């Protein structure tokens, strides 16, 4: 379990999942995964993960059988005129999204009236209205990177050189149990000034 969490929780693959037992619509739920740094609504990408969460949350914490839990799965675009082209995406707190390829939907899901993905007590994703007031499941990856600094100047004023930028990695250790000291991390890439050396 994610020992620092005040909420029912479980962990797998160095990722902590916590249950938010307050009811919100999807927009409100997206802002409530803030118990640890880097939190977001859970990204359910496989049947194995869905089954694990079902076994370790519903079975252990007595979640009501009719309570589905919001995940970060959303339908876009959200205009009725775009209905033939709608798709489901995993949405992150910064607004970035990636197409959900084969999420573990329940049979006959998603339904046309839903626009948000929720995990049900059977460990399957169901499409629900994002206006529903329901609980949610949060995900905290146990290694969190801070924002990167700006790229440094190129190491060469002519031809090719190297530039770098720095970030900090906060390793919250096994299952988000303890917060360790921040570790600097660096990225490097080649750069060119466009001027040839003489």
Secondary structure, 3 states (H helix, E strand, C coil): CCCCCCCCEEEECCEEEEEEEEEECHHHHHCCCCCCCCCEECCCCCHHHHHHHHHHHHHHHCCCCCCCEEEEEEEECCCHHHHHHCEEEEECCCCCEEECCCCCECCCCCCCCCCEEEECCCCCEEEECCCCCEEEEEEEECEEECCCCCCCCCCCCCCEEEEEEEEEEEECCHHHCCCCCCEEEEEEEEEECCCCCC
